[in-house]
């Protein structure tokens, strides 16, 4: 992994993007601290859609609206 300070990265950004495109990771340093990492998009993970995620959840118990109505009626009377 190539480490480079932010000032150098600004002046050589196109070259850095070429390196990232070739698969090299780049770590950006500001005042001696790690602040960002540039990685190629191939390292991203694919997340399922929200609809797919919701279909995997099994619902159980009462509907919330009936629970709320029951609690309100208990408080009133």
C-alpha positions in Angstrom: 0.0 0.0 0.0 1.4 3.4 -1.0 1.3 6.1 1.6 1.2 9.7 0.4 0.5 13.0 2.1 -2.5 15.0 1.1 -0.5 17.9 -0.4 1.3 15.5 -2.8 -1.9 13.7 -3.6 -3.5 17.0 -4.7 -0.7 17.7 -7.1 -0.5 14.1 -8.5 -4.2 13.1 -8.3 -4.4 11.8 -11.9 -1.4 9.6 -11.4 -2.8 8.3 -8.2 -6.1 7.4 -9.9 -4.2 5.5 -12.5 -2.5 3.5 -9.8 -5.8 2.8 -8.0 -7.3 1.7 -11.3 -4.5 -0.8 -11.7 -5.4 -2.3 -8.3 -3.0 -0.5 -5.9 -4.4 0.8 -2.6 -3.3 4.3 -1.6 -3.3 5.7 2.0 -3.6 9.4 2.4 -1.8 11.0 5.4 -2.4 14.4 6.8 -0.1 15.7 9.6 1.1 12.2 10.3 -2.4 10.7 10.7 -4.2 8.4 8.3 -7.2 10.2 6.9 -8.4 8.2 3.8 -7.8 5.2 1.7 -8.3 5.1 -2.1 -9.2 1.6 -3.4 -10.4 0.3 -6.7 -14.1 -0.5 -7.0 -13.5 -4.2 -7.5 -12.9 -4.4 -3.7 -16.5 -3.2 -3.0 -19.0 -5.7 -1.8 -22.4 -6.1 -3.3 -25.2 -5.5 -0.8 -28.7 -7.0 -1.3 -31.6 -4.7 -2.0 -33.7 -3.5 0.9 -36.7 -5.5 -0.5 -34.6 -8.7 -0.5 -33.5 -8.0 3.1 -37.1 -7.4 4.3 -38.2 -10.7 2.8 -35.7 -12.6 4.9 -37.2 -11.2 8.2 -39.9 -13.4 9.8 -42.6 -11.3 11.5 -44.2 -12.5 14.7 -46.4 -11.2 17.4 -49.3 -8.7 17.2 -49.5 -5.7 14.9 -48.1 -2.6 16.6 -51.3 -0.6 15.9 -53.4 -3.0 18.0 -50.9 -3.0 20.8 -51.0 0.8 20.9 -54.8 0.9 20.8 -55.0 -1.6 23.7 -52.5 0.5 25.8 -54.4 3.7 25.1 -57.7 2.1 26.2 -56.0 0.9 29.4 -54.8 4.4 30.3 -58.2 6.0 29.6 -60.4 3.7 31.6 
